[in-house]
């Protein structure tokens, strides 16, 4: 699903040159839930940007679903992200002028005129994430946990093979964060969706299949989580 081959990403030149990612090799299997951890400045967010095709590597290759992203033009990259990747952000990135249902539909609105079946799908997804009675609510009428549930439904509405989550529980309390992580794990488990999540929270990372730790732009350690009766448990 995801292949990184000797990937480097640098910013600036001379004295201002920063090597954010250094010679990273990484493979993520289809249907795997991978967590990337590391302190601030370790390169984990840059690595997620590379996997999301928001950035292209300075050197090396990023291959997503068999496509080398460096060989795609800007328009092709935009279409690829729109059709193949669902994003879940720490700060939600939802539109306050739209209700929950239309926020979920937004990725489809960018592609075409949405119809009754699209609205049925969006409503069904909101019901699956526990917001069946909140479809007409604006974002300011929802709690932080409810808002993040809308974001997850939005990420799933076009049935992408890949979901990328950037600190999705960073602004949530522990119990709400655990519920959000379980929703991501369920998407991975029941739909076969590949999930890559960046987090600084060791407990949050335990919901996945594998943890990759980064230091100074490199992968410093990785471990596969032992499973008992399936995926690791949600955050206590």
N, CA and C of each residue as an Amber inpcrd file, in Angstrom:
protein
   708
   0.8280000  -1.2050000   0.0000000   0.0000000   0.0000000   0.0000000
   0.8670000   1.2620000   0.0000000   1.8090000   1.3440000   0.9720000
   2.7190000   2.4850000   1.0790000   4.1500000   1.9660000   1.0760000
   4.9740000   2.5600000   0.2400000   6.3890000   2.2030000   0.1910000
   7.2270000   3.4830000   0.1790000   8.1430000   3.5910000   1.1180000
   9.0980000   4.6840000   1.1470000  10.4850000   4.0950000   0.9550000
  11.2050000   4.5910000  -0.0440000  12.5250000   4.0700000  -0.3760000
  13.5700000   5.1850000  -0.2600000  14.4090000   5.1000000   0.7750000
  15.5000000   6.0690000   0.9850000  15.0010000   7.5100000   0.8770000
  13.9020000   7.8010000   1.5360000  13.2510000   9.1000000   1.4070000
  13.9470000  10.1430000   2.2820000  14.2590000  11.2760000   1.6530000
  14.8090000  12.4310000   2.3600000  13.9640000  13.6560000   2.0330000
  13.8210000  14.5350000   3.0140000  13.1450000  15.8030000   2.7800000
  13.9240000  16.8990000   3.4870000  14.3970000  17.8780000   2.7090000
  15.1520000  18.9930000   3.2660000  14.4410000  20.2980000   2.9360000
  14.6520000  21.2730000   3.8130000  14.1110000  22.6170000   3.6160000
  15.2540000  23.6190000   3.7330000  15.2100000  24.6670000   2.9120000
  16.2190000  25.7110000   2.9960000  17.5490000  25.3000000   2.3910000
  18.4930000  26.2240000   2.4570000  19.8310000  25.9930000   1.9280000
  20.8720000  26.5900000   2.8570000  22.1020000  26.1210000   2.7080000
  23.2040000  26.6610000   3.4970000  22.9760000  26.5290000   4.9820000
  23.1450000  27.6330000   5.6960000  23.0120000  27.5920000   7.1490000
  21.5870000  27.3410000   7.6130000  20.6320000  27.6360000   6.7570000
  19.2270000  27.4230000   7.1210000  18.7120000  26.0550000   6.6830000
  19.5610000  25.2420000   6.1050000  19.1530000  23.9280000   5.6210000
  18.7420000  23.0390000   6.7940000  17.5740000  22.4240000   6.6650000
  17.0710000  21.5040000   7.6910000  16.7560000  20.1720000   7.0310000
  17.3400000  19.1150000   7.5530000  17.0360000  17.7690000   7.0720000
  15.9280000  17.1950000   7.9490000  14.7010000  17.3510000   7.4930000
  13.5550000  16.9470000   8.3100000  13.3660000  15.4380000   8.3190000
  13.6050000  14.7910000   7.1760000  13.5180000  13.3360000   7.0610000
  14.7840000  12.8460000   6.3760000  15.3940000  11.8140000   6.9520000
  16.6950000  11.3650000   6.4690000  16.6790000   9.8730000   6.1490000
  16.7680000   9.5620000   4.8760000  16.9540000   8.1800000   4.4020000
  16.0020000   7.1890000   5.0650000  14.7320000   7.4720000   4.9970000
  13.7210000   6.6140000   5.6170000  13.2480000   5.5480000   4.6320000
  13.3050000   4.3080000   5.0780000  12.7190000   3.1790000   4.3580000
  11.5670000   2.6450000   5.2040000  10.4020000   2.5190000   4.5860000
   9.2300000   2.0900000   5.3480000   8.2170000   1.4780000   4.4060000
   7.5950000   0.4050000   4.8530000   6.5000000  -0.1990000   4.1160000
   5.3100000  -0.3660000   5.0500000   4.1240000  -0.0460000   4.5340000
   2.8840000  -0.2080000   5.2960000   1.9590000  -1.0760000   4.4640000
   1.5310000  -2.1810000   5.0320000   0.6990000  -3.1290000   4.2910000
  -0.7350000  -2.6400000   4.1920000  -1.4370000  -3.1290000   3.2090000
  -2.8520000  -2.8260000   3.0610000  -3.6080000  -3.3240000   4.2910000
  -4.4410000  -2.4690000   4.8680000  -5.2210000  -2.8430000   6.0430000
  -4.4740000  -2.7510000   7.3560000  -3.2530000  -2.2400000   7.3530000
  -2.4690000  -2.1080000   8.5860000  -2.7710000  -0.7730000   9.2630000
  -2.6940000  -0.7620000  10.5800000  -2.8150000   0.4650000  11.3710000
  -1.4300000   0.7600000  11.9340000  -0.7760000   1.7620000  11.3530000
   0.5780000   2.1420000  11.7560000   0.5430000   3.4440000  12.5250000
   1.2710000   3.4950000  13.6330000   1.4100000   4.7200000  14.4070000
   2.8470000   5.2230000  14.3040000   2.9860000   6.5270000  14.0530000
   4.2990000   7.1680000  14.0180000   4.4130000   8.0590000  15.2420000
   5.4650000   7.8430000  16.0330000   5.6850000   8.6040000  17.2540000
   7.0300000   9.3100000  17.2050000   7.1880000  10.2940000  18.0790000
   8.4570000  10.9870000  18.1940000   8.2570000  12.3510000  18.8080000
   9.3130000  12.9300000  19.3810000   9.2020000  14.2610000  19.9810000
   9.0570000  15.3340000  18.9110000   8.7490000  16.5390000  19.3340000
   8.6560000  17.6630000  18.4140000   9.9800000  17.8230000  17.6700000
   9.9010000  17.9890000  16.3560000  11.1030000  18.1440000  15.5580000
  11.7340000  16.8470000  15.1030000  11.0880000  15.7260000  15.3960000
  11.6700000  14.4210000  15.0440000  11.4610000  14.0670000  13.5720000
  10.5280000  14.7540000  12.9020000  10.2600000  14.4670000  11.4980000
   8.9700000  13.7080000  11.2580000   8.2290000  13.4070000  12.3160000
   7.0280000  12.5760000  12.1410000   5.9430000  13.2790000  11.3340000
   5.7480000  14.5770000  11.5550000   4.7280000  15.3010000  10.8020000
   5.1400000  15.4710000   9.3440000   6.4330000  15.6940000   9.1130000
   6.9170000  15.7760000   7.7330000   6.7310000  14.4440000   7.0320000
   6.9920000  13.3680000   7.7360000   6.8010000  12.0490000   7.1380000
   5.3380000  11.8400000   6.7620000   4.4210000  12.2710000   7.6180000
   2.9960000  12.1450000   7.2960000   2.6440000  12.9920000   6.0690000
   3.2390000  14.1800000   5.9610000   3.0010000  15.0260000   4.7940000
   3.4890000  14.3580000   3.5180000   4.5790000  13.6200000   3.6060000
   5.0840000  12.8920000   2.4430000   4.1540000  11.7490000   2.0690000
   3.6600000  11.0410000   3.0810000   2.7470000   9.9310000   2.8180000
   1.4170000  10.4460000   2.2750000   1.0260000  11.6560000   2.6680000
  -0.2340000  12.2320000   2.1920000  -0.1040000  12.8510000   0.8120000
   1.1100000  12.8810000   0.2590000   1.3890000  13.5120000  -1.0400000
   1.1810000  15.0190000  -1.0010000   1.1470000  15.6110000   0.2110000
   1.1450000  17.0630000   0.3320000   2.5420000  17.6070000   0.0890000
   3.5390000  16.7650000   0.3200000   4.9340000  17.0990000   0.0350000
   5.5070000  16.0010000  -0.8460000   6.4840000  16.3620000  -1.6690000
   7.2080000  15.3600000  -2.4380000   8.6260000  15.2930000  -1.8860000
   9.2530000  14.1310000  -1.9110000  10.5830000  13.9990000  -1.3060000
  11.6490000  14.7710000  -2.0700000  12.6600000  15.2340000  -1.3420000
  13.8240000  15.8420000  -1.9840000  14.6030000  14.7870000  -2.7440000
  14.6600000  13.5960000  -2.1740000  15.2560000  12.4420000  -2.8530000
  14.5830000  11.1850000  -2.3330000  14.7470000  10.1040000  -3.0600000
  14.0770000   8.8670000  -2.7020000  12.7060000   8.7920000  -3.3550000
  11.9670000   7.7480000  -3.0400000  10.6800000   7.5050000  -3.6870000
   9.5940000   7.2500000  -2.6460000   8.4280000   7.8770000  -2.8620000
   7.2260000   7.5890000  -2.0930000   6.2240000   6.9790000  -3.0570000
   5.8550000   5.7300000  -2.8110000   4.9470000   5.0020000  -3.6900000
   3.6690000   4.7110000  -2.9200000   2.5590000   5.2190000  -3.4270000
   1.2580000   5.0260000  -2.7890000   0.3450000   4.2860000  -3.7470000
  -0.0870000   3.1210000  -3.3530000  -0.9660000   2.3410000  -4.2220000
  -0.3630000   2.0780000  -5.5880000   0.9480000   1.8990000  -5.6240000
   1.6350000   1.6170000  -6.8800000   2.0430000   2.8470000  -7.6730000
   1.7070000   4.0570000  -7.1880000   2.0480000   5.2860000  -7.8960000
   3.1930000   6.0060000  -7.2000000   4.1970000   6.3850000  -7.9570000
   5.3030000   7.2010000  -7.4550000   4.8300000   8.6460000  -7.4540000
   4.6260000   9.2350000  -6.2700000   4.0010000  10.5570000  -6.1920000
   4.8560000  11.6410000  -6.8350000   6.1720000  11.4580000  -6.8780000
   7.0470000  12.4700000  -7.4690000   6.8340000  12.5880000  -8.9740000
   6.2420000  11.5780000  -9.5860000   6.0220000  11.5830000 -11.0290000
   4.6520000  12.1250000 -11.4160000   3.8580000  12.4980000 -10.4130000
   2.5300000  13.0540000 -10.6800000   2.6030000  14.5730000 -10.6690000
   1.9300000  15.2190000 -11.6040000   1.8520000  16.6710000 -11.6190000
   0.9390000  17.1810000 -10.5280000   0.8890000  18.5040000 -10.3700000
   0.0930000  19.0990000  -9.2910000  -1.3730000  18.7120000  -9.3820000
  -1.9560000  18.7820000 -10.5850000  -3.3660000  18.4450000 -10.7500000
  -3.6220000  16.9740000 -10.4450000  -2.7110000  16.1190000 -10.9120000
  -2.8570000  14.6830000 -10.6680000  -2.7150000  14.3620000  -9.1900000
  -1.8160000  15.0770000  -8.5060000  -1.6450000  14.8720000  -7.0690000
  -2.9050000  15.2840000  -6.3050000  -3.4840000  16.4050000  -6.7090000
  -4.7040000  16.8770000  -6.0530000  -5.8200000  15.8500000  -6.2040000
  -5.9960000  15.3400000  -7.4000000  -7.0280000  14.3320000  -7.6420000
  -6.7280000  13.0490000  -6.8850000  -5.4490000  12.6700000  -6.8290000
  -5.0790000  11.4460000  -6.1180000  -5.4280000  11.5630000  -4.6410000
  -5.0580000  12.6780000  -4.0230000  -5.3690000  12.8720000  -2.6050000
  -6.8740000  12.8670000  -2.3730000  -7.6060000  13.5550000  -3.2420000
  -9.0460000  13.6850000  -3.0740000  -9.7430000  12.3300000  -3.1570000
  -9.2550000  11.4590000  -4.0330000  -9.9490000  10.2010000  -4.2970000
  -9.4340000   9.0240000  -3.4860000  -8.2080000   9.1040000  -2.9910000
  -7.5990000   7.9260000  -2.3750000  -7.2200000   8.0960000  -0.9080000
  -7.2840000   9.3290000  -0.3880000  -6.8210000   9.5720000   0.9780000
  -7.8990000  10.3100000   1.7650000  -8.1570000   9.8390000   2.9860000
  -9.0100000  10.5610000   3.9270000  -8.1440000  11.1170000   5.0400000
  -8.3630000  12.3810000   5.4080000  -7.5280000  13.0290000   6.4130000
  -8.3390000  13.3430000   7.6740000  -7.7220000  13.1010000   8.8210000
  -8.3080000  13.4730000  10.1090000  -7.2700000  14.3100000  10.8410000
  -7.6320000  15.5570000  11.1730000  -6.6750000  16.4960000  11.7480000
  -6.9500000  16.7250000  13.2270000  -5.9240000  17.2270000  13.9200000
  -6.0640000  17.5440000  15.3390000  -7.1060000  18.6430000  15.5520000
  -7.1200000  19.6290000  14.6500000  -8.0200000  20.7720000  14.8110000
  -9.2380000  20.6690000  13.8890000  -9.5400000  19.4510000  13.4680000
 -10.7900000  19.0880000  12.7950000 -10.9040000  19.5800000  11.3520000
 -10.5680000  20.8690000  11.0820000 -10.6390000  21.4310000   9.7260000
 -12.0170000  21.2450000   9.0830000 -13.0500000  21.5070000   9.8550000
 -14.4040000  21.4690000   9.3350000 -14.8920000  22.8970000   9.0760000
 -15.9220000  23.0370000   8.2590000 -16.4520000  24.3530000   7.9100000
 -17.6100000  24.7150000   8.8290000 -17.4530000  25.8260000   9.5400000
 -18.4620000  26.2260000  10.5230000 -19.7690000  26.6570000   9.8620000
 -19.7230000  27.0060000   8.5800000 -20.9310000  27.4510000   7.8850000
 -21.8060000  26.2910000   7.4220000 -21.2780000  25.0630000   7.5200000
 -22.0220000  23.8860000   7.0730000 -22.4650000  23.0610000   8.2700000
 -23.5550000  22.3310000   8.1110000 -23.9620000  21.4130000   9.1700000
 -23.1310000  20.1310000   9.0770000 -23.3540000  19.2270000  10.0160000
 -22.5490000  18.0060000  10.0780000 -22.6630000  17.1950000   8.7920000
 -23.8630000  17.0580000   8.2650000 -24.0700000  16.2590000   7.0620000
 -23.3060000  16.8370000   5.8760000 -23.3880000  18.1430000   5.6650000
 -22.7020000  18.7490000   4.5290000 -21.1860000  18.7490000   4.7120000
 -20.7030000  18.8180000   5.9520000 -19.2650000  18.6830000   6.1840000
 -18.7780000  17.2980000   5.7580000 -19.5740000  16.2830000   6.0580000
 -19.2100000  14.9220000   5.6440000 -19.2200000  14.8070000   4.1250000
 -20.1610000  15.4770000   3.4930000 -20.3080000  15.3940000   2.0410000
 -19.2610000  16.1950000   1.2790000 -18.5140000  17.0450000   1.9580000
 -17.6160000  17.9750000   1.2780000 -16.6610000  17.3100000   0.2790000
 -16.0030000  16.1940000   0.6110000 -15.1150000  15.5720000  -0.3860000
 -15.8400000  15.1770000  -1.6730000 -17.1010000  14.7830000  -1.5490000
 -17.8760000  14.4270000  -2.7350000 -18.3110000  15.6730000  -3.5030000
 -18.6000000  16.7660000  -2.7860000 -18.9740000  18.0120000  -3.4370000
 -17.8520000  18.5400000  -4.3240000 -16.6060000  18.2770000  -3.9290000
 -15.4660000  18.7170000  -4.7290000 -15.3410000  17.9230000  -6.0230000
 -15.9510000  16.7460000  -6.0630000 -15.8760000  15.8730000  -7.2290000
 -17.0440000  16.0400000  -8.1910000 -18.2400000  16.2380000  -7.6080000
 -19.4400000  16.2170000  -8.4470000 -20.6190000  16.7880000  -7.6630000
 -21.7390000  16.8840000  -8.3510000 -22.9660000  17.2700000  -7.6740000
 -23.4850000  16.0750000  -6.8930000 -23.6810000  16.2560000  -5.5900000
 -24.0890000  15.1320000  -4.7550000 -25.5800000  14.8700000  -4.9350000
 -25.9550000  13.6060000  -4.7990000 -27.3430000  13.2050000  -4.9570000
 -27.9050000  12.5700000  -3.7030000 -29.0820000  12.0100000  -3.8310000
 -29.7730000  11.4170000  -2.6910000 -28.9850000  10.2540000  -2.1000000
 -28.3690000   9.4290000  -2.9510000 -27.5900000   8.2880000  -2.4480000
 -26.3760000   8.7530000  -1.6610000 -25.7580000   9.8550000  -2.1160000
 -24.6180000  10.4090000  -1.3840000 -25.0550000  10.8810000  -0.0010000
 -26.2040000  11.5380000   0.0560000 -26.6990000  12.0280000   1.3440000
 -27.0820000  10.8690000   2.2700000 -27.6050000   9.8180000   1.6870000
 -27.9240000   8.6330000   2.4830000 -26.6500000   8.0200000   3.0570000
 -25.6020000   7.9720000   2.2320000 -24.3280000   7.4120000   2.7050000
 -23.7380000   8.2680000   3.8310000 -23.7620000   9.5920000   3.6520000
 -23.2210000  10.4790000   4.6810000 -24.0040000  10.3380000   5.9800000
 -25.3290000  10.2590000   5.8690000 -26.1620000  10.0930000   7.0700000
 -25.8820000   8.7560000   7.7370000 -25.6630000   7.7250000   6.9420000
 -25.3580000   6.4050000   7.4960000 -24.0210000   6.4170000   8.2360000
 -23.0300000   7.1150000   7.6670000 -21.7320000   7.2060000   8.3240000
 -21.8350000   7.9770000   9.6360000 -22.6020000   9.0540000   9.6460000
 -22.7850000   9.7920000  10.8880000 -23.4780000   8.9300000  11.9350000
 -24.3940000   8.1060000  11.5120000 -25.0390000   7.1840000  12.4390000
 -24.0380000   6.1680000  12.9750000 -23.1350000   5.6870000  12.1020000
 -22.1320000   4.6980000  12.5140000 -21.1710000   5.2690000  13.5490000
 -20.9010000   6.5770000  13.4700000 -19.9940000   7.1820000  14.4440000
 -20.7510000   7.7880000  15.6230000 -22.0500000   7.4620000  15.7280000
 -22.8290000   7.8540000  16.8970000 -23.4500000   9.2270000  16.8250000
 -23.6080000   9.7770000  15.6080000 -24.1520000  11.1200000  15.4690000
 -25.4060000  11.1370000  14.5930000 -26.1590000  10.0490000  14.6340000
 -27.3550000   9.9660000  13.8060000 -28.3580000  11.0630000  14.0890000
 -28.3790000  11.5800000  15.3020000 -29.3150000  12.6380000  15.6440000
 -28.7450000  14.0290000  15.5360000 -27.5430000  14.1440000  14.9730000
 -26.8620000  15.4390000  14.9260000 -26.5880000  15.9150000  13.5060000
 -27.2030000  15.3150000  12.5040000 -26.8520000  15.6090000  11.1180000
 -27.0670000  17.0720000  10.7440000 -28.0680000  17.7220000  11.3410000
 -28.3880000  19.1100000  10.9770000 -27.7080000  20.1240000  11.8910000
 -26.8990000  19.6650000  12.8300000 -26.2250000  20.5770000  13.7560000
 -25.0080000  21.2200000  13.0930000 -24.8150000  22.5160000  13.3580000
 -23.6060000  23.1980000  12.9200000 -22.4610000  22.8080000  13.8550000
 -21.2450000  23.0580000  13.3930000 -20.0680000  22.6150000  14.1420000
 -20.0060000  23.2450000  15.5350000 -20.4130000  24.5180000  15.6700000
 -20.3350000  25.1670000  16.9790000 -21.3350000  24.5820000  17.9710000
 -22.2680000  23.7660000  17.4690000 -23.2560000  23.1370000  18.3490000
 -22.8150000  21.7480000  18.8110000 -21.6220000  21.3360000  18.4110000
 -21.1180000  20.0090000  18.7450000 -19.9510000  20.1060000  19.7170000
 -19.7730000  19.0660000  20.5160000 -18.6180000  18.9850000  21.4100000
 -17.3670000  18.6420000  20.5980000 -16.2070000  18.7190000  21.2470000
 -14.9630000  18.3710000  20.5610000 -14.9640000  16.9420000  20.0580000
 -15.4430000  16.0270000  20.8830000 -15.4960000  14.6220000  20.4720000
 -16.4580000  14.3970000  19.3240000 -17.6050000  15.0850000  19.3700000
 -18.5740000  14.9600000  18.2830000 -18.0140000  15.5390000  16.9890000
 -17.2890000  16.6470000  17.1090000 -16.6860000  17.2670000  15.9360000
 -15.6790000  16.3370000  15.2880000 -14.8740000  15.6590000  16.1080000
 -13.8960000  14.7330000  15.5460000 -14.5860000  13.5280000  14.9140000
 -15.7250000  13.1340000  15.4320000 -16.4970000  12.0480000  14.8100000
 -16.9920000  12.4670000  13.4170000 -17.4010000  13.7220000  13.2900000
 -17.7820000  14.2330000  11.9700000 -16.5910000  14.1580000  11.0210000
 -15.4080000  14.5290000  11.5260000 -14.2050000  14.4980000  10.6970000
 -13.8810000  13.0790000  10.2300000 -14.1110000  12.1020000  11.0920000
 -13.8530000  10.7140000  10.7030000 -14.8580000  10.2620000   9.6490000
 -16.1290000  10.6280000   9.8320000 -17.1400000  10.2940000   8.8220000
 -16.7880000  10.9390000   7.4840000 -16.3230000  12.1870000   7.5210000
 -15.8950000  12.8690000   6.2920000 -14.7410000  12.1290000   5.6260000
 -13.7900000  11.6560000   6.4290000 -12.6470000  10.9460000   5.8730000
 -13.0520000   9.6380000   5.2110000 -14.1820000   9.0650000   5.6420000
 -14.6210000   7.7670000   5.1260000 -15.6190000   7.8600000   3.9760000
 -16.1780000   9.0520000   3.7280000 -17.3480000   9.1440000   2.8500000
 -17.0510000   8.7100000   1.4180000 -15.8240000   8.9090000   0.9460000
 -15.4940000   8.4920000  -0.4180000 -14.7740000   7.1430000  -0.4350000
 -14.8540000   6.4380000   0.7080000 -14.3150000   5.0800000   0.8300000
 -12.8570000   4.9970000   0.3880000 -11.9790000   5.8210000   0.9830000
 -10.5820000   5.8220000   0.5620000  -9.8540000   4.5840000   1.0790000
  -8.8480000   4.1080000   0.3570000  -8.0630000   2.9850000   0.8540000
  -7.1050000   3.3750000   1.9800000  -6.8740000   4.6930000   2.1550000
  -5.9010000   5.1650000   3.1290000  -6.4760000   6.3090000   3.9480000
  -6.3600000   6.2110000   5.2810000  -6.7090000   7.2980000   6.1830000
  -5.4560000   7.7370000   6.9210000  -5.2130000   9.0340000   6.9330000
  -4.0860000   9.6180000   7.6480000  -4.6260000  10.4970000   8.7640000
  -4.1180000  10.2940000   9.9640000  -4.6220000  11.0170000  11.1320000
  -3.4550000  11.7130000  11.8280000  -3.5700000  13.0220000  11.9780000
  -2.5160000  13.8260000  12.5940000  -2.9630000  14.2630000  13.9860000
  -2.4400000  13.6090000  15.0140000  -2.7860000  13.8940000  16.4100000
  -4.3070000  13.9980000  16.5930000  -5.0670000  12.9830000  16.1940000
  -6.5330000  13.1030000  16.2020000  -7.1470000  13.2120000  17.5870000
  -6.3790000  12.8740000  18.6320000  -6.9150000  12.9680000  19.9940000
  -6.2430000  14.0750000  20.7950000  -5.4490000  14.9130000  20.1250000
  -4.6500000  15.9120000  20.8240000  -5.4560000  16.9230000  21.6060000
  -6.6830000  17.2340000  21.1620000  -7.5090000  18.2290000  21.8440000
  -8.6830000  17.6170000  22.5910000  -8.5990000  16.3190000  22.8590000
  -9.7170000  15.6240000  23.4840000  -9.3090000  15.0490000  24.8360000
 -10.2840000  14.8810000  25.7130000 -10.0000000  14.2280000  26.9840000
  -9.7610000  12.7360000  26.7420000  -9.2600000  12.0570000  27.7540000
  -8.8280000  10.6620000  27.5960000  -9.9610000   9.7450000  27.1400000
 -11.1200000   9.8660000  27.7730000 -12.2340000   8.9740000  27.4250000
 -12.7180000   9.2250000  26.0040000 -12.8560000  10.5020000  25.6350000
 -13.3060000  10.8270000  24.2800000 -12.2630000  10.3940000  23.2630000
 -10.9880000  10.6120000  23.5880000  -9.9110000  10.1840000  22.6910000
  -9.9270000   8.6870000  22.4590000 -10.2220000   7.9200000  23.5070000
 -10.2930000   6.4700000  23.3640000 -11.3870000   6.0700000  22.3970000
 -12.5240000   6.7540000  22.4610000 -13.6260000   6.4430000  21.5510000
 -13.2590000   6.7780000  20.1080000 -12.5520000   7.8820000  19.9070000
 -12.1240000   8.2670000  18.5570000 -11.1360000   7.2530000  18.0050000
 -10.2110000   6.8070000  18.8250000  -9.2370000   5.8080000  18.3830000
  -9.9150000   4.4900000  18.0200000 -10.9340000   4.1330000  18.7790000
 -11.6520000   2.9020000  18.4750000 -12.3900000   3.0190000  17.1370000
 -12.8890000   4.2160000  16.8230000 -13.5290000   4.4220000  15.5270000
 -12.5250000   4.2320000  14.3870000 -11.3170000   4.7650000  14.5550000
 -10.2830000   4.5890000  13.5320000  -9.8980000   3.1220000  13.4080000
  -9.7660000   2.4500000  14.5470000  -9.4190000   1.0330000  14.5240000
 -10.5120000   0.2080000  13.8600000 -11.7610000   0.5810000  14.0930000
 -12.8810000  -0.1310000  13.4790000 -12.8680000   0.0450000  11.9670000
 -12.5560000   1.2500000  11.5130000 -12.4530000   1.4920000  10.0690000
 -11.3800000   0.6080000   9.4470000 -10.2770000   0.4710000  10.1510000
  -9.1790000  -0.3660000   9.6770000  -9.5830000  -1.8330000   9.6800000
 -10.2320000  -2.2460000  10.7450000 -10.5650000  -3.6520000  10.9380000
 -11.7140000  -4.1070000  10.0470000 -12.7770000  -3.3040000   9.9570000
 -13.9830000  -3.7520000   9.2620000 -13.9770000  -3.4290000   7.7720000
 -13.2570000  -2.3710000   7.3850000 -13.2640000  -1.9480000   5.9960000
 -11.9880000  -2.3340000   5.2500000 -10.9720000  -2.7740000   5.9770000
  -9.6940000  -3.0670000   5.3400000  -8.9340000  -1.8130000   4.9740000
  -9.2930000  -0.6860000   5.5980000  -8.6410000   0.5900000   5.3210000
  -7.2760000   0.6370000   6.0000000  -6.2860000   1.1440000   5.2950000
  -4.9740000   1.3780000   5.8820000  -5.0170000   2.6890000   6.6540000
  -4.5010000   2.6820000   7.8900000  -4.4930000   3.8800000   8.7250000
  -3.0560000   4.1860000   9.1470000  -2.6460000   5.4330000   8.9440000
  -1.3650000   5.9120000   9.4630000  -1.6600000   7.0980000  10.3660000
  -1.2570000   6.9970000  11.6270000  -1.5660000   8.0250000  12.6150000
  -0.2920000   8.5490000  13.2520000  -0.1750000   9.8620000  13.3430000
   0.8970000  10.5040000  14.0930000   0.3690000  10.8770000  15.4690000
   1.1210000  10.5410000  16.4980000   0.7310000  10.9060000  17.8550000
   1.9720000  11.0030000  18.7270000   1.8730000  11.7800000  19.7790000
   2.9450000  11.8350000  20.7770000   2.5760000  11.0030000  22.0030000
   1.3750000  10.4310000  21.9900000   0.8100000   9.7400000  23.1520000
   1.0650000   8.2310000  23.0600000   1.8810000   7.7230000  23.9420000
   2.2330000   6.2970000  23.9430000   1.0030000   5.4220000  24.1150000
   0.0800000   5.8350000  24.9800000  -1.1200000   5.0410000  25.1960000
  -2.0050000   5.0160000  23.9500000  -2.1180000   6.1510000  23.2790000
  -2.9140000   6.2010000  22.0470000  -2.3250000   5.2840000  20.9860000
  -1.0100000   5.1980000  20.9440000  -0.3400000   4.3930000  19.9210000
  -0.6680000   2.9120000  20.0340000  -1.0660000   2.4800000  21.2060000
  -1.3020000   1.0580000  21.4380000  -2.5250000   0.5120000  20.7140000
  -3.3390000   1.3800000  20.1360000  -4.5280000   0.9170000  19.4200000
  -4.1720000   0.3020000  18.0720000  -2.9770000   0.5760000  17.5830000
  -2.5810000   0.1280000  16.2490000  -1.9290000  -1.2360000  16.2150000
  -1.3900000  -1.5600000  15.0310000  -0.6980000  -2.8330000  14.8210000
   0.8080000  -2.7240000  15.0130000   1.3440000  -1.5270000  14.6930000
   2.7900000  -1.3520000  14.7170000   3.0980000   0.1010000  15.0510000
   4.1690000   0.3080000  15.8160000   4.6090000   1.6520000  16.1920000
   5.9930000   1.8940000  15.5970000   6.1280000   3.0100000  14.8900000
   7.4140000   3.4530000  14.3760000   7.8020000   4.7110000  15.1410000
   8.9800000   4.7180000  15.7430000   9.4590000   5.8870000  16.4810000
  10.5170000   6.6060000  15.6590000  10.4620000   7.9490000  15.6770000
  11.4110000   8.7540000  14.9120000  12.2450000   9.6410000  15.8170000
  13.5100000   9.8110000  15.4530000  14.4300000  10.7090000  16.1420000
  15.3100000  11.3660000  15.0960000  15.3770000  12.6920000  15.1240000
  16.2480000  13.4370000  14.2020000  16.0370000  13.0420000  12.7430000
  14.7780000  12.8510000  12.3630000  14.4620000  12.5920000  10.9700000
  14.6150000  11.1580000  10.5230000  15.0170000  10.2840000  11.4290000
  15.2230000   8.8750000  11.0830000  14.3110000   7.9790000  11.9040000
  14.0360000   6.8030000  11.3880000  13.3310000   5.7960000  12.1730000
  14.3300000   5.1870000  13.1490000  14.0930000   5.3970000  14.4270000
  15.0270000   4.9330000  15.4510000  14.6290000   3.5840000  16.0310000
  13.3580000   3.2610000  15.9220000  12.8840000   2.0130000  16.5330000
  11.5070000   1.7040000  15.9710000  11.1760000   0.4290000  15.8750000
   9.8130000   0.0460000  15.5590000   9.4750000  -1.2610000  16.2510000
   8.2200000  -1.4080000  16.5580000   7.7890000  -2.6460000  17.2050000
   6.3760000  -2.9990000  16.7650000   6.1640000  -4.2860000  16.6210000
   4.8430000  -4.8130000  16.3010000   4.1470000  -5.1490000  17.6050000
   2.9050000  -4.7410000  17.7220000   2.1660000  -4.9570000  18.9660000
   1.5410000  -6.3360000  18.9740000   1.7300000  -7.0410000  20.0650000
   1.1150000  -8.3510000  20.2270000  -0.3780000  -8.1650000  20.3650000
  -1.1350000  -9.0180000  19.6910000  -2.5880000  -8.9220000  19.7420000
  -3.1620000 -10.1120000  20.4850000  -4.1660000  -9.8460000  21.2830000
  -4.8840000 -10.8870000  21.9830000  -6.3390000 -10.8200000  21.5520000
  -6.7460000 -11.7550000  20.7160000  -8.1150000 -11.7480000  20.2170000
  -8.3630000 -10.6020000  19.2560000  -7.3060000 -10.1890000  18.5380000
  -7.4860000  -9.1240000  17.5520000  -6.5930000  -7.9520000  17.8750000
  -7.0560000  -6.7600000  17.5850000  -6.2870000  -5.5530000  17.7330000
  -6.0450000  -5.2300000  19.1960000  -4.9680000  -4.4790000  19.4260000
  -4.6820000  -4.0400000  20.7770000  -5.8530000  -3.2340000  21.3240000
  -6.0130000  -3.2640000  22.6270000  -7.1470000  -2.5910000  23.2210000
  -7.1010000  -1.0960000  23.0730000  -8.2620000  -0.4710000  23.1980000
  -8.3490000   0.9780000  23.1430000  -7.6960000   1.5700000  24.3720000
  -7.4430000   2.8600000  24.3020000  -6.7940000   3.5510000  25.4240000
  -7.6580000   3.4440000  26.6570000  -7.1060000   3.0300000  27.7840000
  -7.9070000   2.9040000  28.9970000  -8.3130000   4.2630000  29.5460000
